[in-house]
């Protein structure tokens, strides 16, 4: 009987330890480096460094779309 109680207590402590470690790891914030933030910004801005806008529907290719007017030199 004593052995069963000890095993139950040990099992309960193991479960509490695992749950505590899991919760601790879930709450950690991972800091981003300056390079990582620059990469996120670059992905948000698109792949190229084109400075043009697209207006209307037409025959001119602009970002893979057919538009009426493509305005260069925008920033």
HTML snippet that shows the backbone in 3Dmol.js (N, CA, C, O; Angstrom):
<script src="https://3Dmol.org/build/3Dmol-min.js"></script>
<div id="view" style="width:600px;height:400px;position:relative"></div>
<script>
const pdb = `
ATOM      1  N   UNK A   1       0.826  -1.193   0.000  1.00  0.00           N
ATOM      2  CA  UNK A   1       0.000   0.000   0.000  1.00  0.00           C
ATOM      3  C   UNK A   1       0.866   1.251   0.000  1.00  0.00           C
ATOM      4  O   UNK A   1       0.554   2.218  -0.695  1.00  0.00           O
ATOM      5  N   UNK A   2       1.945   1.246   0.767  1.00  0.00           N
ATOM      6  CA  UNK A   2       2.822   2.402   0.816  1.00  0.00           C
ATOM      7  C   UNK A   2       3.447   2.672  -0.556  1.00  0.00           C
ATOM      8  O   UNK A   2       3.577   3.817  -0.988  1.00  0.00           O
ATOM      9  N   UNK A   3       3.830   1.572  -1.226  1.00  0.00           N
ATOM     10  CA  UNK A   3       4.475   1.718  -2.511  1.00  0.00           C
ATOM     11  C   UNK A   3       3.534   2.349  -3.532  1.00  0.00           C
ATOM     12  O   UNK A   3       3.967   3.173  -4.338  1.00  0.00           O
ATOM     13  N   UNK A   4       2.265   1.981  -3.514  1.00  0.00           N
ATOM     14  CA  UNK A   4       1.294   2.545  -4.452  1.00  0.00           C
ATOM     15  C   UNK A   4       1.100   4.039  -4.197  1.00  0.00           C
ATOM     16  O   UNK A   4       1.008   4.817  -5.146  1.00  0.00           O
ATOM     17  N   UNK A   5       1.039   4.446  -2.933  1.00  0.00           N
ATOM     18  CA  UNK A   5       0.886   5.867  -2.611  1.00  0.00           C
ATOM     19  C   UNK A   5       2.105   6.663  -3.078  1.00  0.00           C
ATOM     20  O   UNK A   5       1.969   7.765  -3.610  1.00  0.00           O
ATOM     21  N   UNK A   6       3.282   6.105  -2.876  1.00  0.00           N
ATOM     22  CA  UNK A   6       4.505   6.790  -3.319  1.00  0.00           C
ATOM     23  C   UNK A   6       4.527   6.934  -4.836  1.00  0.00           C
ATOM     24  O   UNK A   6       4.912   7.977  -5.365  1.00  0.00           O
ATOM     25  N   UNK A   7       4.109   5.874  -5.533  1.00  0.00           N
ATOM     26  CA  UNK A   7       4.070   5.928  -6.987  1.00  0.00           C
ATOM     27  C   UNK A   7       3.057   6.968  -7.478  1.00  0.00           C
ATOM     28  O   UNK A   7       3.319   7.678  -8.450  1.00  0.00           O
ATOM     29  N   UNK A   8       1.922   7.059  -6.822  1.00  0.00           N
ATOM     30  CA  UNK A   8       0.912   8.053  -7.205  1.00  0.00           C
ATOM     31  C   UNK A   8       1.439   9.472  -6.988  1.00  0.00           C
ATOM     32  O   UNK A   8       1.251  10.349  -7.832  1.00  0.00           O
ATOM     33  N   UNK A   9       2.085   9.683  -5.872  1.00  0.00           N
ATOM     34  CA  UNK A   9       2.645  11.008  -5.577  1.00  0.00           C
ATOM     35  C   UNK A   9       3.751  11.344  -6.580  1.00  0.00           C
ATOM     36  O   UNK A   9       3.806  12.464  -7.089  1.00  0.00           O
ATOM     37  N   UNK A  10       4.621  10.391  -6.864  1.00  0.00           N
ATOM     38  CA  UNK A  10       5.696  10.606  -7.827  1.00  0.00           C
ATOM     39  C   UNK A  10       5.135  10.888  -9.218  1.00  0.00           C
ATOM     40  O   UNK A  10       5.622  11.780  -9.913  1.00  0.00           O
ATOM     41  N   UNK A  11       4.137  10.150  -9.620  1.00  0.00           N
ATOM     42  CA  UNK A  11       3.495  10.359 -10.920  1.00  0.00           C
ATOM     43  C   UNK A  11       2.853  11.742 -10.983  1.00  0.00           C
ATOM     44  O   UNK A  11       2.977  12.434 -11.994  1.00  0.00           O
ATOM     45  N   UNK A  12       2.177  12.147  -9.926  1.00  0.00           N
ATOM     46  CA  UNK A  12       1.563  13.476  -9.880  1.00  0.00           C
ATOM     47  C   UNK A  12       2.598  14.587  -9.967  1.00  0.00           C
ATOM     48  O   UNK A  12       2.384  15.580 -10.662  1.00  0.00           O
ATOM     49  N   UNK A  13       3.723  14.429  -9.265  1.00  0.00           N
ATOM     50  CA  UNK A  13       4.799  15.419  -9.329  1.00  0.00           C
ATOM     51  C   UNK A  13       5.414  15.485 -10.721  1.00  0.00           C
ATOM     52  O   UNK A  13       5.765  16.565 -11.196  1.00  0.00           O
ATOM     53  N   UNK A  14       5.545  14.347 -11.368  1.00  0.00           N
ATOM     54  CA  UNK A  14       6.082  14.333 -12.731  1.00  0.00           C
ATOM     55  C   UNK A  14       5.151  15.070 -13.685  1.00  0.00           C
ATOM     56  O   UNK A  14       5.609  15.832 -14.537  1.00  0.00           O
ATOM     57  N   UNK A  15       3.858  14.850 -13.547  1.00  0.00           N
ATOM     58  CA  UNK A  15       2.891  15.538 -14.411  1.00  0.00           C
ATOM     59  C   UNK A  15       2.935  17.041 -14.165  1.00  0.00           C
ATOM     60  O   UNK A  15       2.907  17.823 -15.115  1.00  0.00           O
ATOM     61  N   UNK A  16       3.003  17.453 -12.905  1.00  0.00           N
ATOM     62  CA  UNK A  16       3.082  18.882 -12.588  1.00  0.00           C
ATOM     63  C   UNK A  16       4.364  19.506 -13.133  1.00  0.00           C
ATOM     64  O   UNK A  16       4.347  20.639 -13.613  1.00  0.00           O
ATOM     65  N   UNK A  17       5.467  18.776 -13.061  1.00  0.00           N
ATOM     66  CA  UNK A  17       6.738  19.277 -13.574  1.00  0.00           C
ATOM     67  C   UNK A  17       6.686  19.461 -15.086  1.00  0.00           C
ATOM     68  O   UNK A  17       7.121  20.490 -15.603  1.00  0.00           O
ATOM     69  N   UNK A  18       6.163  18.481 -15.787  1.00  0.00           N
ATOM     70  CA  UNK A  18       6.056  18.571 -17.247  1.00  0.00           C
ATOM     71  C   UNK A  18       5.119  19.704 -17.638  1.00  0.00           C
ATOM     72  O   UNK A  18       5.430  20.464 -18.555  1.00  0.00           O
ATOM     73  N   UNK A  19       3.988  19.835 -16.969  1.00  0.00           N
ATOM     74  CA  UNK A  19       3.046  20.915 -17.278  1.00  0.00           C
ATOM     75  C   UNK A  19       3.668  22.282 -16.997  1.00  0.00           C
ATOM     76  O   UNK A  19       3.477  23.220 -17.770  1.00  0.00           O
ATOM     77  N   UNK A  20       4.412  22.398 -15.896  1.00  0.00           N
ATOM     78  CA  UNK A  20       5.076  23.661 -15.577  1.00  0.00           C
ATOM     79  C   UNK A  20       6.119  24.040 -16.607  1.00  0.00           C
ATOM     80  O   UNK A  20       6.212  25.201 -17.006  1.00  0.00           O
ATOM     81  N   UNK A  21       6.911  23.057 -17.044  1.00  0.00           N
ATOM     82  CA  UNK A  21       7.920  23.329 -18.085  1.00  0.00           C
ATOM     83  C   UNK A  21       7.259  23.742 -19.384  1.00  0.00           C
ATOM     84  O   UNK A  21       7.733  24.663 -20.049  1.00  0.00           O
ATOM     85  N   UNK A  22       6.186  23.088 -19.756  1.00  0.00           N
ATOM     86  CA  UNK A  22       5.483  23.425 -20.994  1.00  0.00           C
ATOM     87  C   UNK A  22       4.923  24.840 -20.928  1.00  0.00           C
ATOM     88  O   UNK A  22       5.057  25.601 -21.887  1.00  0.00           O
ATOM     89  N   UNK A  23       4.299  25.204 -19.813  1.00  0.00           N
ATOM     90  CA  UNK A  23       3.760  26.554 -19.672  1.00  0.00           C
ATOM     91  C   UNK A  23       4.868  27.602 -19.675  1.00  0.00           C
ATOM     92  O   UNK A  23       4.701  28.679 -20.249  1.00  0.00           O
ATOM     93  N   UNK A  24       5.991  27.299 -19.042  1.00  0.00           N
ATOM     94  CA  UNK A  24       7.118  28.230 -19.021  1.00  0.00           C
ATOM     95  C   UNK A  24       7.643  28.471 -20.436  1.00  0.00           C
ATOM     96  O   UNK A  24       7.925  29.610 -20.808  1.00  0.00           O
ATOM     97  N   UNK A  25       7.772  27.418 -21.212  1.00  0.00           N
ATOM     98  CA  UNK A  25       8.269  27.553 -22.586  1.00  0.00           C
ATOM     99  C   UNK A  25       7.271  28.278 -23.481  1.00  0.00           C
ATOM    100  O   UNK A  25       7.672  28.967 -24.418  1.00  0.00           O
ATOM    101  N   UNK A  26       5.990  28.133 -23.209  1.00  0.00           N
ATOM    102  CA  UNK A  26       4.971  28.810 -24.017  1.00  0.00           C
ATOM    103  C   UNK A  26       4.975  30.315 -23.785  1.00  0.00           C
ATOM    104  O   UNK A  26       4.618  31.076 -24.684  1.00  0.00           O
ATOM    105  N   UNK A  27       5.366  30.746 -22.618  1.00  0.00           N
ATOM    106  CA  UNK A  27       5.290  32.163 -22.276  1.00  0.00           C
ATOM    107  C   UNK A  27       6.544  32.939 -22.657  1.00  0.00           C
ATOM    108  O   UNK A  27       6.563  34.163 -22.523  1.00  0.00           O
ATOM    109  N   UNK A  28       7.582  32.273 -23.122  1.00  0.00           N
ATOM    110  CA  UNK A  28       8.821  32.954 -23.493  1.00  0.00           C
ATOM    111  C   UNK A  28       8.609  33.755 -24.773  1.00  0.00           C
ATOM    112  O   UNK A  28       7.977  33.281 -25.717  1.00  0.00           O
ATOM    113  N   UNK A  29       9.144  34.970 -24.792  1.00  0.00           N
ATOM    114  CA  UNK A  29       9.160  35.756 -26.016  1.00  0.00           C
ATOM    115  C   UNK A  29      10.513  35.569 -26.663  1.00  0.00           C
ATOM    116  O   UNK A  29      11.548  35.613 -25.998  1.00  0.00           O
ATOM    117  N   UNK A  30      10.494  35.361 -27.963  1.00  0.00           N
ATOM    118  CA  UNK A  30      11.740  35.192 -28.689  1.00  0.00           C
ATOM    119  C   UNK A  30      12.080  36.536 -29.325  1.00  0.00           C
ATOM    120  O   UNK A  30      11.364  36.999 -30.212  1.00  0.00           O
ATOM    121  N   UNK A  31      13.171  37.169 -28.878  1.00  0.00           N
ATOM    122  CA  UNK A  31      13.527  38.470 -29.454  1.00  0.00           C
ATOM    123  C   UNK A  31      14.051  38.300 -30.882  1.00  0.00           C
ATOM    124  O   UNK A  31      14.791  37.362 -31.178  1.00  0.00           O
ATOM    125  N   UNK A  32      13.655  39.222 -31.758  1.00  0.00           N
ATOM    126  CA  UNK A  32      14.121  39.184 -33.134  1.00  0.00           C
ATOM    127  C   UNK A  32      15.338  40.087 -33.291  1.00  0.00           C
ATOM    128  O   UNK A  32      15.385  41.190 -32.747  1.00  0.00           O
ATOM    129  N   UNK A  33      16.293  39.613 -34.024  1.00  0.00           N
ATOM    130  CA  UNK A  33      17.479  40.418 -34.276  1.00  0.00           C
ATOM    131  C   UNK A  33      17.143  41.512 -35.293  1.00  0.00           C
ATOM    132  O   UNK A  33      16.091  41.483 -35.931  1.00  0.00           O
ATOM    133  N   UNK A  34      18.039  42.454 -35.426  1.00  0.00           N
ATOM    134  CA  UNK A  34      17.844  43.543 -36.386  1.00  0.00           C
ATOM    135  C   UNK A  34      17.756  42.997 -37.812  1.00  0.00           C
ATOM    136  O   UNK A  34      16.973  43.490 -38.624  1.00  0.00           O
ATOM    137  N   UNK A  35      18.565  41.978 -38.111  1.00  0.00           N
ATOM    138  CA  UNK A  35      18.534  41.364 -39.435  1.00  0.00           C
ATOM    139  C   UNK A  35      17.188  40.700 -39.703  1.00  0.00           C
ATOM    140  O   UNK A  35      16.648  40.816 -40.804  1.00  0.00           O
ATOM    141  N   UNK A  36      16.650  40.014 -38.717  1.00  0.00           N
ATOM    142  CA  UNK A  36      15.354  39.370 -38.884  1.00  0.00           C
ATOM    143  C   UNK A  36      14.260  40.407 -39.128  1.00  0.00           C
ATOM    144  O   UNK A  36      13.381  40.193 -39.963  1.00  0.00           O
ATOM    145  N   UNK A  37      14.305  41.525 -38.409  1.00  0.00           N
ATOM    146  CA  UNK A  37      13.310  42.577 -38.619  1.00  0.00           C
ATOM    147  C   UNK A  37      13.434  43.194 -40.013  1.00  0.00           C
ATOM    148  O   UNK A  37      12.424  43.515 -40.639  1.00  0.00           O
ATOM    149  N   UNK A  38      14.666  43.362 -40.501  1.00  0.00           N
ATOM    150  CA  UNK A  38      14.857  43.872 -41.856  1.00  0.00           C
ATOM    151  C   UNK A  38      14.318  42.888 -42.891  1.00  0.00           C
ATOM    152  O   UNK A  38      13.748  43.299 -43.901  1.00  0.00           O
ATOM    153  N   UNK A  39      14.497  41.591 -42.644  1.00  0.00           N
ATOM    154  CA  UNK A  39      13.969  40.582 -43.563  1.00  0.00           C
ATOM    155  C   UNK A  39      12.446  40.608 -43.593  1.00  0.00           C
ATOM    156  O   UNK A  39      11.847  40.486 -44.662  1.00  0.00           O
ATOM    157  N   UNK A  40      11.823  40.763 -42.449  1.00  0.00           N
ATOM    158  CA  UNK A  40      10.363  40.836 -42.395  1.00  0.00           C
ATOM    159  C   UNK A  40       9.877  42.052 -43.170  1.00  0.00           C
ATOM    160  O   UNK A  40       8.909  41.966 -43.926  1.00  0.00           O
ATOM    161  N   UNK A  41      10.548  43.185 -42.983  1.00  0.00           N
ATOM    162  CA  UNK A  41      10.163  44.399 -43.696  1.00  0.00           C
ATOM    163  C   UNK A  41      10.350  44.239 -45.207  1.00  0.00           C
ATOM    164  O   UNK A  41       9.515  44.691 -45.990  1.00  0.00           O
ATOM    165  N   UNK A  42      11.446  43.595 -45.613  1.00  0.00           N
ATOM    166  CA  UNK A  42      11.690  43.383 -47.039  1.00  0.00           C
ATOM    167  C   UNK A  42      10.617  42.487 -47.653  1.00  0.00           C
ATOM    168  O   UNK A  42      10.160  42.736 -48.768  1.00  0.00           O
ATOM    169  N   UNK A  43      10.218  41.450 -46.929  1.00  0.00           N
ATOM    170  CA  UNK A  43       9.161  40.570 -47.436  1.00  0.00           C
ATOM    171  C   UNK A  43       7.825  41.299 -47.514  1.00  0.00           C
ATOM    172  O   UNK A  43       7.035  41.046 -48.423  1.00  0.00           O
ATOM    173  N   UNK A  44       7.570  42.184 -46.587  1.00  0.00           N
ATOM    174  CA  UNK A  44       6.316  42.930 -46.587  1.00  0.00           C
ATOM    175  C   UNK A  44       6.260  43.922 -47.746  1.00  0.00           C
ATOM    176  O   UNK A  44       5.180  44.219 -48.257  1.00  0.00           O
ATOM    177  N   UNK A  45       7.419  44.434 -48.164  1.00  0.00           N
ATOM    178  CA  UNK A  45       7.462  45.412 -49.249  1.00  0.00           C
ATOM    179  C   UNK A  45       7.444  44.771 -50.620  1.00  0.00           C
ATOM    180  O   UNK A  45       7.275  45.487 -51.607  1.00  0.00           O
ATOM    181  N   UNK A  46       7.606  43.491 -50.737  1.00  0.00           N
ATOM    182  CA  UNK A  46       7.635  42.829 -52.031  1.00  0.00           C
ATOM    183  C   UNK A  46       9.045  42.404 -52.375  1.00  0.00           C
ATOM    184  O   UNK A  46       9.993  42.718 -51.655  1.00  0.00           O
ATOM    185  N   UNK A  47       9.180  41.693 -53.472  1.00  0.00           N
ATOM    186  CA  UNK A  47      10.481  41.134 -53.811  1.00  0.00           C
ATOM    187  C   UNK A  47      11.384  42.120 -54.516  1.00  0.00           C
ATOM    188  O   UNK A  47      12.595  42.093 -54.297  1.00  0.00           O
ATOM    189  N   UNK A  48      10.860  42.972 -55.337  1.00  0.00           N
ATOM    190  CA  UNK A  48      11.707  43.856 -56.121  1.00  0.00           C
ATOM    191  C   UNK A  48      11.776  45.251 -55.536  1.00  0.00           C
ATOM    192  O   UNK A  48      11.112  45.567 -54.548  1.00  0.00           O
ATOM    193  N   UNK A  49      12.592  46.074 -56.163  1.00  0.00           N
ATOM    194  CA  UNK A  49      12.720  47.458 -55.740  1.00  0.00           C
ATOM    195  C   UNK A  49      12.089  48.384 -56.770  1.00  0.00           C
ATOM    196  O   UNK A  49      12.525  49.524 -56.933  1.00  0.00           O
ATOM    197  N   UNK A  50      11.086  47.908 -57.453  1.00  0.00           N
ATOM    198  CA  UNK A  50      10.443  48.718 -58.471  1.00  0.00           C
ATOM    199  C   UNK A  50       9.714  49.881 -57.825  1.00  0.00           C
ATOM    200  O   UNK A  50       9.089  49.735 -56.775  1.00  0.00           O
ATOM    201  N   UNK A  51       9.802  51.024 -58.458  1.00  0.00           N
ATOM    202  CA  UNK A  51       9.129  52.225 -57.959  1.00  0.00           C
ATOM    203  C   UNK A  51       8.094  52.663 -58.989  1.00  0.00           C
ATOM    204  O   UNK A  51       8.264  53.690 -59.646  1.00  0.00           O
ATOM    205  N   UNK A  52       7.049  51.907 -59.128  1.00  0.00           N
ATOM    206  CA  UNK A  52       6.012  52.307 -60.069  1.00  0.00           C
ATOM    207  C   UNK A  52       4.645  51.883 -59.567  1.00  0.00           C
ATOM    208  O   UNK A  52       4.512  50.963 -58.759  1.00  0.00           O
ATOM    209  N   UNK A  53       3.636  52.574 -60.066  1.00  0.00           N
ATOM    210  CA  UNK A  53       2.261  52.283 -59.700  1.00  0.00           C
ATOM    211  C   UNK A  53       1.472  51.838 -60.908  1.00  0.00           C
ATOM    212  O   UNK A  53       1.879  52.088 -62.043  1.00  0.00           O
ATOM    213  N   UNK A  54       0.366  51.191 -60.686  1.00  0.00           N
ATOM    214  CA  UNK A  54      -0.462  50.643 -61.755  1.00  0.00           C
ATOM    215  C   UNK A  54      -1.864  51.247 -61.666  1.00  0.00           C
ATOM    216  O   UNK A  54      -2.463  51.301 -60.591  1.00  0.00           O
ATOM    217  N   UNK A  55      -2.378  51.702 -62.817  1.00  0.00           N
ATOM    218  CA  UNK A  55      -3.693  52.350 -62.822  1.00  0.00           C
ATOM    219  C   UNK A  55      -4.548  51.772 -63.944  1.00  0.00           C
ATOM    220  O   UNK A  55      -4.102  51.677 -65.087  1.00  0.00           O
ATOM    221  N   UNK A  56      -5.776  51.388 -63.613  1.00  0.00           N
ATOM    222  CA  UNK A  56      -6.773  50.981 -64.597  1.00  0.00           C
ATOM    223  C   UNK A  56      -6.526  49.623 -65.223  1.00  0.00           C
ATOM    224  O   UNK A  56      -5.606  48.899 -64.846  1.00  0.00           O
ATOM    225  N   UNK A  57      -7.390  49.291 -66.209  1.00  0.00           N
ATOM    226  CA  UNK A  57      -7.303  48.043 -66.959  1.00  0.00           C
ATOM    227  C   UNK A  57      -6.832  48.361 -68.370  1.00  0.00           C
ATOM    228  O   UNK A  57      -7.293  49.323 -68.984  1.00  0.00           O
ATOM    229  N   UNK A  58      -5.908  47.545 -68.886  1.00  0.00           N
ATOM    230  CA  UNK A  58      -5.407  47.793 -70.233  1.00  0.00           C
ATOM    231  C   UNK A  58      -4.452  46.714 -70.681  1.00  0.00           C
ATOM    232  O   UNK A  58      -4.610  45.548 -70.319  1.00  0.00           O
ATOM    233  N   UNK A  59      -3.437  47.103 -71.486  1.00  0.00           N
ATOM    234  CA  UNK A  59      -2.527  46.154 -72.111  1.00  0.00           C
ATOM    235  C   UNK A  59      -1.102  46.192 -71.553  1.00  0.00           C
ATOM    236  O   UNK A  59      -0.278  45.372 -71.959  1.00  0.00           O
ATOM    237  N   UNK A  60      -0.780  47.109 -70.642  1.00  0.00           N
ATOM    238  CA  UNK A  60       0.575  47.242 -70.120  1.00  0.00           C
ATOM    239  C   UNK A  60       0.761  46.305 -68.932  1.00  0.00           C
ATOM    240  O   UNK A  60      -0.087  46.234 -68.042  1.00  0.00           O
ATOM    241  N   UNK A  61       1.900  45.577 -68.933  1.00  0.00           N
ATOM    242  CA  UNK A  61       2.183  44.648 -67.833  1.00  0.00           C
ATOM    243  C   UNK A  61       2.707  45.416 -66.619  1.00  0.00           C
ATOM    244  O   UNK A  61       3.670  46.174 -66.729  1.00  0.00           O
ATOM    245  N   UNK A  62       2.071  45.218 -65.461  1.00  0.00           N
ATOM    246  CA  UNK A  62       2.454  45.902 -64.233  1.00  0.00           C
ATOM    247  C   UNK A  62       2.226  44.937 -63.069  1.00  0.00           C
ATOM    248  O   UNK A  62       1.084  44.638 -62.722  1.00  0.00           O
ATOM    249  N   UNK A  63       3.318  44.450 -62.465  1.00  0.00           N
ATOM    250  CA  UNK A  63       3.244  43.467 -61.378  1.00  0.00           C
ATOM    251  C   UNK A  63       2.445  42.230 -61.786  1.00  0.00           C
ATOM    252  O   UNK A  63       1.753  41.639 -60.957  1.00  0.00           O
ATOM    253  N   UNK A  64       2.533  41.842 -63.040  1.00  0.00           N
ATOM    254  CA  UNK A  64       1.831  40.659 -63.506  1.00  0.00           C
ATOM    255  C   UNK A  64       0.384  40.908 -63.879  1.00  0.00           C
ATOM    256  O   UNK A  64      -0.329  39.971 -64.238  1.00  0.00           O
ATOM    257  N   UNK A  65      -0.063  42.152 -63.802  1.00  0.00           N
ATOM    258  CA  UNK A  65      -1.434  42.498 -64.189  1.00  0.00           C
ATOM    259  C   UNK A  65      -1.390  43.334 -65.465  1.00  0.00           C
ATOM    260  O   UNK A  65      -0.375  43.966 -65.756  1.00  0.00           O
ATOM    261  N   UNK A  66      -2.462  43.341 -66.212  1.00  0.00           N
ATOM    262  CA  UNK A  66      -2.578  44.183 -67.393  1.00  0.00           C
ATOM    263  C   UNK A  66      -3.313  45.456 -66.992  1.00  0.00           C
ATOM    264  O   UNK A  66      -4.459  45.414 -66.545  1.00  0.00           O
ATOM    265  N   UNK A  67      -2.621  46.611 -67.162  1.00  0.00           N
ATOM    266  CA  UNK A  67      -3.184  47.893 -66.738  1.00  0.00           C
ATOM    267  C   UNK A  67      -3.135  48.896 -67.876  1.00  0.00           C
ATOM    268  O   UNK A  67      -2.480  48.657 -68.891  1.00  0.00           O
ATOM    269  N   UNK A  68      -3.833  50.031 -67.711  1.00  0.00           N
ATOM    270  CA  UNK A  68      -3.851  51.083 -68.720  1.00  0.00           C
ATOM    271  C   UNK A  68      -2.643  51.992 -68.580  1.00  0.00           C
ATOM    272  O   UNK A  68      -2.061  52.403 -69.584  1.00  0.00           O
ATOM    273  N   UNK A  69      -2.251  52.315 -67.341  1.00  0.00           N
ATOM    274  CA  UNK A  69      -1.160  53.262 -67.113  1.00  0.00           C
ATOM    275  C   UNK A  69      -0.232  52.699 -66.047  1.00  0.00           C
ATOM    276  O   UNK A  69      -0.671  52.185 -65.018  1.00  0.00           O
ATOM    277  N   UNK A  70       1.070  52.812 -66.325  1.00  0.00           N
ATOM    278  CA  UNK A  70       2.107  52.438 -65.348  1.00  0.00           C
ATOM    279  C   UNK A  70       2.921  53.713 -65.075  1.00  0.00           C
ATOM    280  O   UNK A  70       3.543  54.269 -65.981  1.00  0.00           O
ATOM    281  N   UNK A  71       2.906  54.164 -63.812  1.00  0.00           N
ATOM    282  CA  UNK A  71       3.585  55.394 -63.424  1.00  0.00           C
ATOM    283  C   UNK A  71       4.898  55.028 -62.760  1.00  0.00           C
ATOM    284  O   UNK A  71       4.913  54.396 -61.705  1.00  0.00           O
ATOM    285  N   UNK A  72       6.020  55.435 -63.392  1.00  0.00           N
ATOM    286  CA  UNK A  72       7.352  55.144 -62.854  1.00  0.00           C
ATOM    287  C   UNK A  72       7.805  56.267 -61.910  1.00  0.00           C
ATOM    288  O   UNK A  72       7.309  57.391 -61.975  1.00  0.00           O
ATOM    289  N   UNK A  73       8.757  55.932 -61.033  1.00  0.00           N
ATOM    290  CA  UNK A  73       9.379  56.926 -60.159  1.00  0.00           C
ATOM    291  C   UNK A  73       8.617  57.190 -58.877  1.00  0.00           C
ATOM    292  O   UNK A  73       8.863  58.208 -58.229  1.00  0.00           O
ATOM    293  N   UNK A  74       7.719  56.332 -58.491  1.00  0.00           N
ATOM    294  CA  UNK A  74       6.971  56.515 -57.238  1.00  0.00           C
ATOM    295  C   UNK A  74       7.792  56.007 -56.072  1.00  0.00           C
ATOM    296  O   UNK A  74       8.605  55.095 -56.227  1.00  0.00           O
ATOM    297  N   UNK A  75       7.588  56.584 -54.926  1.00  0.00           N
ATOM    298  CA  UNK A  75       8.215  56.071 -53.712  1.00  0.00           C
ATOM    299  C   UNK A  75       7.419  56.418 -52.507  1.00  0.00           C
ATOM    300  O   UNK A  75       7.802  56.064 -51.392  1.00  0.00           O
TER     301      UNK A  75
END
`;
const viewer = $3Dmol.createViewer("view");
viewer.addModel(pdb, "pdb");
viewer.setStyle({}, {cartoon: {color: "spectrum"}});
viewer.zoomTo();
viewer.render();
</script>
